[in-house]
Amino acid sequence: MHGYSGDKQAYLTRLRRIEGQIRGLQRMVDDDAYCIDVLTQVSAATRALQAVALGLLEEHISHCVAEAITTGGPEAEAKVKEASAAIARLVRS
């Protein structure tokens, strides 16, 4: 079971909303909307995706990483490195 399983429906709802934002962006570009308006919507969609990513990361750390640390051994070290790499990817994006 994944850490986000309890909130799966909420994540799916948020992702569907973001999908709608992206479709709206496509329509804006297709309709030749003002570039600043398009950029504003791109920024909103980006922030929404970042919020999902941060939620998933928090779930991963509080469930998967915490469980691995409790168990100990090489799996714990691997989970911490995995989480660190995920954080680095989010910071770079």
Backbone as a ProteinNet text record, in pm:
[ID]
protein_1_A
[PRIMARY]
MHGYSGDKQAYLTRLRRIEGQIRGLQRMVDDDAYCIDVLTQVSAATRALQAVALGLLEEHISHCVAEAITTGGPEAEAKVKEASAAIARLVRS
[TERTIARY]
84.5	0	89	53.9	130.3	82.6	169.3	137.9	18.3	-5.8	-114.7	-247.7	-251.6	-372.3	-495.2	-478.7	-591.9	-649.6	-566.7	-609.1	-615.7	-619.2	-614	-721.5	-844	-952.8	-930.2	-879.3	-851.3	-742.5	-639.5	-534.2	-589.5	-671.8	-730.6	-817.9	-893.7	-977.4	-892	-785	-695.5	-629.9	-586.7	-522	-620.2	-744.5	-845.4	-870.3	-869.2	-885.8	-768.7	-649	-530.2	-539.3	-586.2	-605.2	-698.7	-804.3	-895.4	-825.7	-736.7	-659.9	-573.6	-512.2	-426	-508.3	-625.2	-713.3	-752.9	-778.2	-809	-693	-571.7	-453	-444.5	-473.7	-472.3	-572.8	-691.8	-794.3	-748.6	-685.3	-637.4	-537	-443.8	-343.9	-411.9	-503.1	-575.3	-655.3	-707.2	-786.5	-701.9	-570.6	-477.6	-499.5	-514.7	-532.2	-406.1	-422	-311.2	-206.2	-79.5	27.3	39.6	19.8	29.6	-81.2	-198.4	-307.5	-273.6	-212.5	-171.1	-64.2	33	139.6	84.7	-13.8	-76.4	-139.5	-206.1	-268.7	-164.6	-54.5	54.7	110.3	127.7	178	82.2	-46.9	-146.7	-142.7	-131.8	-125.6	3.2	110.5	238.6	231	172.6	158.3	69.1	-35.3	-125.2	-51.6	29.1	108.1	211.6	271.4	368.6	301.7	179.8	107.8	80	45	23.9	155.1	261.4	392.3	435.1	416.4	454	369.2	241.8	155.7	200	231.1	278.4	411.8	499.6	628.6	609.5	520.2	492.7	438.2	346.6	291.9	402.8	491.5	600.5	692.1	726.4	816.5	748.9	623.9	558.3	517.1	507.1	465.7	583.4	627.3	729.3	865.3	911.3	1043.7	1041.4	938.3	929.8	924.7	850.4	842	977.7	1047.8	1179.2	1279.1	1271.5	1363.2	1335.9	1209.5	1173.6	1229.7	1222.4	1274.8	1427.4	1486.2	1631.6	1696.6	1826.6	1903.6	1920.9	1964.1	1992.4	1868.1	1751.5	1629	1603.4	1633.1	1614.3	1702	1828	1919.9	1874.7	1827.6	1781.1	1658.8	1565.5	1445.2	1479.5	1573.7	1615.1	1680.2	1765.9	1829.9	1726.1	1630.1	1522.4	1443.4	1408.5	1335	1418.5	1547.5	1636.4	1644	1650.6	1654.5	1523.6	1412	1282.5	1274.4	1324	1324.5	1412.4	1527.9	1618.2	1550.5	1477.6	1406	1300	1229.4	1126.2	1186.9	1300.5	1365.7	1415.7	1465	1516.1	1404.5	1286.2	1179.8	1114.7
-117.5	0	123.8	220.2	344.6	443.3	535.6	632.6	720.4	744.9	833.7	761.3	630.7	551.8	606.3	655.2	708.8	834	909.7	1033.6	1020.3	899.6	875.4	953.1	949.1	1016.9	1167.5	1224.1	1368	1403.1	1319	1343.3	1333	1233.7	1219.1	1339	1388.1	1505.6	1626.9	1646.4	1759.5	1746.8	1626.1	1605.7	1626.9	1587.9	1612.2	1762.1	1833.8	1978.9	2041.4	1994.1	2044.2	2008.6	1889.2	1849.2	1947.6	1990	2089.7	2222	2261.2	2384.2	2375.1	2259.8	2242.3	2249.5	2187.3	2197.1	2342.4	2416.1	2558.2	2635.4	2600.9	2663.5	2636.6	2513.2	2479.3	2564.5	2581.4	2664.4	2809	2858	2996.2	3018.5	2925.9	2938.3	2926.1	2830.4	2812.3	2937.2	3006.5	3127.7	3254.2	3238.7	3352.2	3449.5	3395.8	3480	3561.4	3668.3	3756.9	3676.8	3693.1	3608.6	3618	3733.4	3746.5	3665.6	3662.8	3582.5	3433.8	3390.8	3250.6	3220.1	3307.7	3286.7	3282.1	3362.8	3360.9	3224.9	3169.4	3038.1	2926.5	2940.2	2842.5	2842.1	2960.6	2971.7	2905.3	2924.9	2864	2711.5	2660.2	2514	2457.4	2529.9	2486.6	2479.9	2583	2583.1	2468.7	2440	2329.9	2196.5	2175.5	2052.1	2043.6	2156.1	2157	2121.1	2167.8	2134.3	1984.4	1924.3	1779.2	1707.5	1752.6	1690.2	1699.7	1814.4	1830.3	1742	1729	1639.8	1495.4	1452.6	1315.8	1292.8	1392.1	1380.5	1368.7	1450.4	1442.9	1305.3	1252.7	1119.3	1014	1027.4	931.2	931.5	1051.2	1060	1006.7	1045.3	1004.9	858.3	797.8	657	566.9	578.3	485.6	503.1	628.1	652.6	622.5	668.4	642.4	493	418.9	273.3	207.1	250.9	194.3	226.1	346.4	383.1	299	274	189.8	49.1	-0.9	-134	-134.3	-24.4	-11.1	-84.2	-89.6	-160.3	-81.2	-149.5	-81.6	-20	-77.8	-21.5	119.7	142	274.5	377.2	341.7	432.8	459.1	355.8	370.7	462.3	448.5	532.4	678.3	702.9	840.3	901.1	826	876.1	901.9	811.9	827.1	955.5	980.1	1101.4	1226.2	1219.2	1333	1364.7	1262.6	1282.4	1343.8	1299.5	1355.9	1504	1538	1676.8	1759.6	1707	1778.7	1803	1703.5	1722.1	1831.4	1833.5	1936.9	2076.5	2085.2	2215.3	2266.5	2177.7	2217.6	2257.2	2203.5	2231.1	2364.6
0	0	0	-81.7	-91	14.7	51.7	154.6	122.2	-5.3	-45	-61.8	-38.2	-62.6	9.1	129.6	203.3	141.2	68.4	4.1	-147.7	-196.1	-340.3	-415.5	-365.8	-435.4	-440.5	-332.6	-331	-432.4	-440.5	-539.9	-681.2	-706.1	-839.6	-875.2	-778.3	-802.2	-836.9	-761.4	-787.8	-924.7	-958.6	-1088.5	-1203.9	-1185.3	-1290.4	-1306.9	-1195.5	-1202.6	-1279.1	-1251.8	-1322.2	-1470.8	-1499.6	-1639.3	-1709.7	-1641.5	-1696.9	-1720.2	-1627.7	-1645.9	-1771.3	-1793.4	-1910.4	-2038.7	-2037.5	-2155.4	-2179.3	-2070.5	-2083.4	-2143.8	-2104.9	-2164.1	-2313.6	-2352.5	-2494.9	-2571.5	-2512.9	-2578.4	-2588.4	-2481.1	-2482.4	-2594.7	-2608.9	-2715.5	-2851.4	-2863.7	-2990.1	-3026.8	-2924.2	-2947.7	-2951.6	-2951.3	-2954.7	-2838.9	-2719.3	-2600.1	-2574.5	-2502.4	-2467.3	-2390.3	-2428.9	-2374.5	-2222.2	-2166	-2020	-1952.5	-2011.6	-1955.9	-1961.2	-2070.5	-2082.6	-1978.2	-1964.2	-1866.2	-1723.7	-1695	-1563.1	-1536.2	-1635.4	-1619.5	-1612.6	-1687.2	-1677.9	-1535.6	-1479.8	-1343.2	-1244.6	-1262	-1172.9	-1183.4	-1305.1	-1324.4	-1264.1	-1279.2	-1223.3	-1070.8	-1010.2	-864.1	-817.7	-893.8	-857.5	-863.1	-967.4	-976.9	-865.3	-831.3	-722.2	-590.1	-569.5	-446.4	-439.1	-551.3	-554.1	-523.7	-587.8	-566.5	-420.5	-359.2	-218.1	-127.6	-159.3	-82	-92.7	-214.4	-234.8	-163.7	-168.8	-101.3	50.1	103.9	247.7	285	203.2	227.9	221.7	123.2	106.5	229.8	275.1	389.9	516.1	538.8	663.2	664.3	547.8	543.2	504.6	381.6	328.6	395.7	405.2	463.2	613.6	683	826.6	855.5	775.7	794.4	770.6	665.7	636.3	746.8	801.9	909.9	1034.1	1060.6	1174.5	1157.2	1034.6	1003.9	1007.7	960	959.7	843.9	846.5	744.5	616.9	510.9	384.6	320.2	347.9	290.4	344.2	469.2	529	458.9	440.4	372.4	228.9	161.2	23	16.1	110.2	110.4	137.8	226.7	255.6	132.4	65.1	-57.6	-165.6	-177.1	-275.3	-247.7	-122.2	-85.2	-111.7	-80.9	-106.2	-254.9	-337.3	-482.1	-531.4	-476.3	-514.7	-477	-357.8	-315.1	-408.4	-445.1	-535.8	-671.2	-721	-849	-837.5	-725.3	-706.6	-695.5	-629.4	-613.3	-747.8	-831.9	-963.3	-1058.4	-1039.8	-1136.3	-1114.4
[MASK]
+++++++++++++++++++++++++++++++++++++++++++++++++++++++++++++++++++++++++++++++++++++++++++++

